Amino acid sequence: MNFVNVIARVVCAERSQSKAILLLKTIKVFSLSSFLFLFSSCGNEVSENDTENTKNDSLAVQSVVVSGEIKIIEPVFDEEVVVLENDGITLTEIKSDNNKEATIVLNTKKFSEGKNHLSFSVNGVQNYSIAYLANNYSLSQFKADVFEVEFMYGNNVFLAFLTDENNISIKTNKGSVLKSAVLGGVESLFDMNQPHLFYYLPQAETNEPILDFYLVNTAISENGNKVKVTINETEFILSKWAAYKIDGLTNEENAVRIQLIDKDDNLIEGPFNDSGERRFVIKATS
């Protein structure tokens, strides 16, 4: 049995996303796309009919774009400012422009292994950037509507969404693009129709830590799904989709983790619904 098969059996046996993420970090020779490929051997498969339906969107030999329409359930735009406090840490909702007319459309239809040029059309918003998340791990931000990214062998899931002049994500129904491109003839494990949580902020270094994330195919509310946030072992439960300013941190280096949970506080299954621990450093201001 070769090494790849051994790792695949371990992932399937554990059925634990957090352990799979730990395994990924330990075996650095595997990319996140390779991890998605291994995890797909546990039984999430695209049916023959689904494969046939996506062949028209295929960009290259042994390349498939997984079909499915996502839903962005826009948060209610109101005057209430949510403030949550626990153990001296405070999360304060950040109000931003409504940007109801903001739209982004991906013009590129073909992807291949290696470098790809993505072309977008953006309307209804000024002073924007495009945030590009690859497999919910690597973040890039672009001021241009055309930019170059790299795809790897396996399942490439990318979310591109608009951000405003303050780098807060624009949470509108047409303000994002989510694609799952499968390169190399492997099976896809990503279900476009299921609820997904994407981690955005804070990133590795920041002057003012802000918590922000992106929800796909779900809303959060007091009586429904929620986002559980853990900052340096202090927990918060968010029932409103918004960006939040983080105050009260006494350490230079900090840890944050976000999880999408149901009304009974159970983790909702999905490859990205538990971000794992992300670390960030607060840079000293001069």
C-alpha positions in Angstrom: 0.0 0.0 0.0 1.5 3.3 -1.0 1.8 6.4 1.2 -1.1 8.3 -0.4 -3.5 5.3 0.2 -2.4 5.1 3.8 -3.2 8.8 4.4 -6.6 8.4 2.6 -7.6 5.5 4.9 -6.7 7.5 8.0 -8.9 10.4 6.8 -11.8 8.1 6.1 -11.4 6.2 9.4 -11.4 9.3 11.5 -14.3 11.1 9.8 -13.2 14.1 11.7 -12.6 17.4 10.0 -10.4 18.9 12.7 -8.1 15.8 12.6 -8.0 16.0 8.8 -6.9 19.6 9.0 -4.2 18.7 11.6 -3.0 16.0 9.2 -2.9 18.5 6.4 -0.7 20.9 8.4 1.6 18.1 9.4 2.2 16.7 6.0 3.1 19.9 4.2 3.9 18.2 0.9 0.2 17.9 0.3 -1.7 21.0 -0.9 -5.2 21.7 0.3 -6.4 20.5 -3.1 -4.7 17.2 -2.5 -6.4 16.9 0.9 -9.8 17.5 -0.8 -8.9 14.7 -3.2 -8.0 12.3 -0.4 -11.1 13.2 1.5 -13.3 12.5 -1.5 -12.3 8.8 -1.3 -14.6 8.6 1.8 -17.6 8.5 -0.5 -18.7 11.9 -1.6 -19.1 11.4 -5.4 -20.5 13.2 -8.4 -23.0 11.1 -10.2 -22.6 10.2 -13.9 -25.5 12.4 -14.7 -24.0 15.4 -12.8 -20.7 14.8 -14.7 -22.5 14.8 -18.0 -24.4 18.0 -17.1 -21.1 19.8 -16.4 -19.2 18.7 -19.5 -20.5 21.7 -21.4 -18.7 23.9 -18.8 -15.5 21.9 -18.9 -12.5 24.0 -19.6 -9.9 21.4 -20.6 -9.3 17.7 -21.0 -10.2 16.0 -17.6 -11.5 19.2 -16.3 -15.0 19.7 -14.8 -16.7 22.7 -13.3 -19.2 21.3 -10.7 -22.7 22.5 -11.4 -25.1 24.2 -8.9 -26.4 27.6 -8.1 -25.4 29.1 -4.8 -27.6 31.4 -2.7 -26.5 34.4 -0.7 -29.1 35.2 1.9 -28.5 38.9 2.5 -28.3 40.1 6.1 -31.1 42.5 7.2 -29.9 46.1 6.9 -30.9 47.9 10.1 -29.8 50.5 12.6 -29.1 48.0 15.5 -25.4 47.7 16.4 -24.6 44.3 18.0 -22.1 44.4 20.8 -20.9 41.2 22.5 -18.5 41.0 25.4 -16.9 38.1 27.2 -13.7 37.8 29.3 -12.7 41.3 28.5 -12.9 40.8 24.7 -15.6 42.9 22.8 -17.0 42.3 19.4 -18.8 45.4 17.9 -20.7 45.2 14.7 -19.3 47.4 11.9 -21.9 49.3 9.9 -21.0 49.7 6.2 -22.7 51.0 3.1 -25.6 48.9 1.8 -24.2 48.4 -1.7 -27.4 46.6 -2.7 -26.6 47.1 -6.4 -23.1 45.6 -6.3 -22.7 42.7 -8.7 -19.7 40.6 -9.8 -19.8 38.2 -12.8 -17.0 35.8 -13.8 -16.4 35.9 -17.6 -13.8 33.2 -17.7 -15.2 29.8 -18.6 -12.1 27.6 -18.9 -9.7 26.6 -16.2 -6.6 24.4 -16.4 -3.8 23.2 -14.2 -1.2 26.0 -13.7 -1.7 29.7 -14.2 -5.1 31.0 -15.2 -6.3 34.5 -16.0 -9.7 35.3 -14.4 -11.8 38.1 -15.9 -14.7 39.7 -14.0 -17.3 42.3 -14.7 -18.2 44.5 -11.7 -21.1 47.0 -11.5 -23.0 49.0 -9.0 -20.2 49.8 -6.6 -17.2 52.2 -6.3 -13.8 52.0 -4.6 -14.0 48.2 -4.4 -11.6 45.3 -4.3 -12.0 41.7 -5.2 -11.1 39.2 -2.5 -10.1 35.8 -3.8 -10.1 32.8 -1.5 -8.6 29.6 -2.7 -9.9 26.5 -0.9 -10.8 28.8 2.0 -7.1 29.1 2.9 -5.1 31.4 0.6 -6.4 35.0 0.4 -5.5 37.5 -2.3 -7.0 40.9 -2.9 -7.1 42.7 -6.2 -8.0 46.2 -7.4 -8.2 45.0 -11.0 -11.0 43.1 -12.6 -8.6 40.8 -14.4 -5.9 38.9 -12.5 -3.8 35.7 -12.5 -4.2 32.8 -10.2 -2.9 29.2 -10.1 -5.0 26.1 -10.0 -3.6 22.7 -8.9 -4.4 19.1 -9.7 -7.5 18.1 -7.8 -10.5 20.0 -6.5 -10.0 23.8 -6.7 -12.8 25.6 -4.8 -12.6 29.4 -5.0 -14.8 32.2 -3.7 -14.4 35.7 -5.2 -16.3 38.5 -3.5 -16.5 42.2 -3.5 -15.1 44.3 -0.6 -15.7 48.0 0.1 -13.2 50.7 0.5 -12.6 49.6 4.1 -12.0 45.9 3.0 -15.3 44.8 4.5 -17.0 42.1 2.5 -20.1 43.2 0.5 -22.8 40.7 1.5 -25.2 40.9 -1.4 -26.9 38.3 -3.4 -24.9 39.1 -6.5 -21.7 40.3 -4.8 -19.8 37.0 -5.0 -18.8 34.1 -7.3 -18.2 30.5 -6.1 -16.8 27.9 -8.3 -15.5 24.3 -7.9 -13.1 23.3 -10.7 -12.0 19.6 -10.6 -8.8 19.1 -12.6 -7.3 15.7 -13.4 -10.3 13.4 -13.5 -10.6 13.1 -9.7 -14.0 13.1 -7.8 -15.4 16.3 -6.3 -16.2 16.4 -2.6 -17.7 19.9 -2.7 -21.5 20.2 -2.8 -22.5 23.5 -4.2 -26.0 23.3 -2.7 -24.9 22.8 1.0 -24.3 25.5 3.6 -20.7 26.8 3.7 -18.8 29.1 5.9 -15.7 30.9 4.5 -13.1 32.6 6.7 -12.0 36.1 5.7 -10.7 38.3 8.5 -8.5 38.8 10.5 -5.5 37.8 8.4 -1.9 37.2 9.6 -1.1 40.8 10.5 -3.3 43.7 11.3 -3.4 47.1 12.9 -7.0 46.9 14.0 -8.4 43.3 14.2 -11.7 42.8 12.4 -13.7 39.6 12.2 -15.4 39.0 8.9 -16.6 35.9 7.1 -18.8 34.8 4.2 -21.9 32.6 4.3 -23.2 30.6 1.3 -26.5 28.8 1.1 -27.4 29.7 4.7 -28.5 32.5 7.0 -27.8 32.8 10.7 -30.3 33.8 13.3 -31.1 33.4 17.0 -33.4 30.4 16.3 -31.5 28.9 13.4 -27.9 28.3 12.3 -25.2 30.4 14.0 -21.5 31.1 13.8 -19.4 30.1 16.8 -16.3 32.2 17.2 -13.4 31.3 19.6 -10.8 34.0 20.2 -8.0 32.9 22.5 -10.3 30.3 24.1 -13.1 32.9 24.7 -16.3 31.9 22.9 -19.0 34.0 21.2 -22.1 32.9 19.3 -23.0 35.1 16.4 -26.6 35.2 15.1 -26.1 38.2 12.8 -24.0 38.2 9.6 -21.8 41.2 9.8 -18.2 42.3 10.3 -17.1 42.9 13.9 -14.3 45.0 15.4 -12.3 43.1 18.0 -11.3 45.0 21.1 -9.7 44.0 24.4 -7.0 41.8 23.1 -3.9 42.0 25.4 -1.6 39.7 23.4 0.4 40.6 20.4 -0.3 37.2 18.9 -3.8 35.8 19.0 -5.8 32.8 17.7 -9.3 32.8 16.2 -11.5 30.0 15.0 -15.0 30.1 13.4 -17.5 27.3 13.0 -20.9 27.0 11.4 -23.3 25.3 13.8 -27.0 24.4 13.8 -29.7 25.4 16.2 -28.6 22.6 18.5 -25.0 23.8 18.5 -23.8 20.9 16.4 -21.2 21.5 13.7 -22.7 21.5 10.2 -20.8 19.2 7.9 -18.8 20.8 5.2 -15.2 21.0 4.2 -14.9 24.7 5.3 -17.4 24.9 8.1 -14.7 24.7 10.7 -11.8 27.1 9.9 -9.5 25.5 12.4 -7.2 27.8 14.4 -6.0 30.9 12.5 -3.4 33.0 14.1 -2.9 36.7 13.7 -0.5 39.4 15.0 -1.5 42.9 16.0 1.1 45.2 14.6 2.2 48.1 16.8 1.0 51.5 15.5 3.6 54.3 15.3 
